[in-house]
């Protein structure tokens, strides 16, 4: 999960699932991802898979604008834009003090 200045995103390896076997939904302030496929044969025999993942969204993510896509190598990406703050960015200057932050610490 990544939180950038303008968006929230998460990537999930779901290479064993097709888009039809995946469901992404927003429920309150959570994104829920569910994947399920019925029994199928693989190189080891037969397998069925089922998973649920739940991610808490940051409060400033626009939940109605969330999108998801599945890459050709099986990575599901979910992206939601963040509401930009009306407060402008401000640089805070760093000042140097001549005294130590911890009393009793002396330079040698």
C-alpha positions in Angstrom: 0.0 0.0 0.0 1.3 3.4 -0.9 0.2 6.9 0.1 1.4 9.7 -2.2 0.6 13.4 -2.2 -2.2 13.0 -4.7 -3.3 9.4 -4.5 -3.6 6.2 -2.5 -2.7 3.0 -4.3 -2.3 -0.7 -3.5 -0.9 -3.6 -5.5 -1.8 -7.2 -4.9 -0.5 -10.3 -6.7 -3.6 -12.2 -7.9 -2.0 -14.1 -10.8 -4.1 -17.2 -10.2 -7.4 -15.2 -10.8 -9.1 -13.7 -13.9 -10.9 -10.3 -13.7 -14.2 -12.2 -13.5 -13.0 -14.0 -10.4 -12.2 -10.8 -8.5 -14.4 -8.3 -6.7 -13.2 -5.0 -5.4 -15.6 -2.9 -3.3 -15.7 0.0 -0.9 -17.5 -0.6 2.3 -17.5 2.4 4.6 -13.8 3.4 4.9 -12.5 0.1 3.8 -11.6 -1.4 0.4 -12.4 -5.1 0.3 -10.9 -7.4 -2.3 -12.3 -10.9 -2.8 -11.0 -13.5 -5.2 -12.4 -17.0 -5.8 -12.0 -19.7 -8.4 -13.5 -23.1 -8.4 -11.5 -26.3 -8.5 -9.1 -26.5 -11.5 -6.2 -28.7 -12.4 -2.6 -27.4 -12.1 0.8 -29.0 -12.3 0.3 -30.6 -8.8 -3.2 -31.8 -9.1 -6.5 -29.9 -8.4 -6.7 -26.7 -6.5 -9.4 -24.1 -5.6 -8.6 -20.7 -4.2 -10.5 -18.2 -2.2 -9.2 -15.0 -0.4 -10.4 -11.9 1.3 -8.3 -8.8 1.9 -9.4 -5.6 3.6 -7.6 -2.3 3.6 -8.4 0.8 5.6 -8.6 3.9 3.4 -7.1 7.2 4.5 -9.8 9.7 5.3 -8.9 12.0 2.4 -9.4 9.4 -0.3 -12.3 10.1 -2.7 -14.0 6.7 -2.5 -16.3 7.3 -5.4 -13.3 7.8 -7.7 -11.5 4.5 -6.9 -10.5 2.4 -9.9 -8.9 -1.0 -10.2 -7.1 -2.8 -13.0 -5.4 -6.1 -13.6 -2.0 -6.2 -15.4 -1.0 -8.9 -17.8 1.3 -10.4 -15.2 -1.5 -10.7 -12.6 -1.0 -7.7 -10.4 -4.2 -6.0 -9.3 -3.8 -2.2 -8.8 -6.4 -0.2 -6.9 -6.0 3.6 -7.0 -8.0 6.4 -5.3 -7.3 10.1 -5.7 -6.8 12.1 -2.5 -8.5 15.4 -1.9 -5.9 18.0 -2.0 -5.7 20.1 1.2 -6.5 23.8 0.9 -3.6 24.5 3.3 -0.6 25.5 1.2 2.7 23.8 1.6 5.1 25.6 3.9 8.8 25.1 4.5 9.8 25.1 8.1 13.3 26.5 8.7 15.7 24.5 10.8 17.6 26.5 13.4 20.7 25.5 15.3 20.9 25.8 19.0 24.2 26.0 20.9 23.0 24.0 23.9 22.5 20.1 23.8 19.0 18.7 23.7 19.9 16.3 26.5 21.2 17.9 29.7 24.6 16.6 30.8 25.8 15.7 27.3 29.1 17.4 26.6 31.3 17.6 23.5 34.7 16.1 23.9 
